[in-house]
Amino acid sequence: MPFSPPRTDDRLPLRRAALSLLLACTLTLGVAGCGPKDDTGGSSASPGGTSSAESQKFAKTRFVTNAGLAAGATYQWIIKPYRAGKFKKGADGRTFALVKAGLAGVFTYNRLKAAVGNAKGDPTLSKAVAPLTSGIDSLKSLGTKLRKGDVSGDDVGSFQNVINEVKGAGRSAGAEVKDKVPSASQLGG
């Protein structure tokens, strides 16, 4: 009987097993190589010497990024649809617009809280943002209110006012905030 090579279908489970083993080994070695090492010259997971100036620069960069995402989400999914009449009863696509606005409200609140945390790394920025924390805290429940459709012009105005105040505080501290619209996957979390 002549030799016939195995069919391609017979090789598939073997290939999957080999690929799984290779992936598991790669992940295991990768994770083992990332952890902190002993004091015999190995690397540590924590950064070595970040100067105060570098920390402040990173604080401003993170602040600008988080505040920009909050501003972009607010404009794109709360202010713009509100001005277009998407939140009015009977409006076409109202439910979808309200759900997106609710998600944007929660996202905005979370990014603004993160921006305030980032601002603490820079003394000038921290002083500029400190008075805004109560305004940011007032946004906490508005995301749910938007999602339920219980939204008024005052609610939308609160988002816009807080965003404008954060932008102004950033500008006064040398950290210009520009709107950056997050993707739908970032918004959904």
Secondary structure, 3 states (H helix, E strand, C coil): CCCCCCCHHHHHHHHHHHHHHHHHHHHHHHHHHHCCCCCCCCCCCCCCCCCHHHHHHHHHHHHHHHHHHHHHHHHHHHHHHHHCCCCCCCCCCHHHHHHHHHHHHHHHHHHHHHHHHHHCCCHHHHHHHHHHHHHHHCCCCHHHHHHHCCCCHHHHHHHHHHHHHHHHHHHHCCCCCCCCCCCHHHHHC
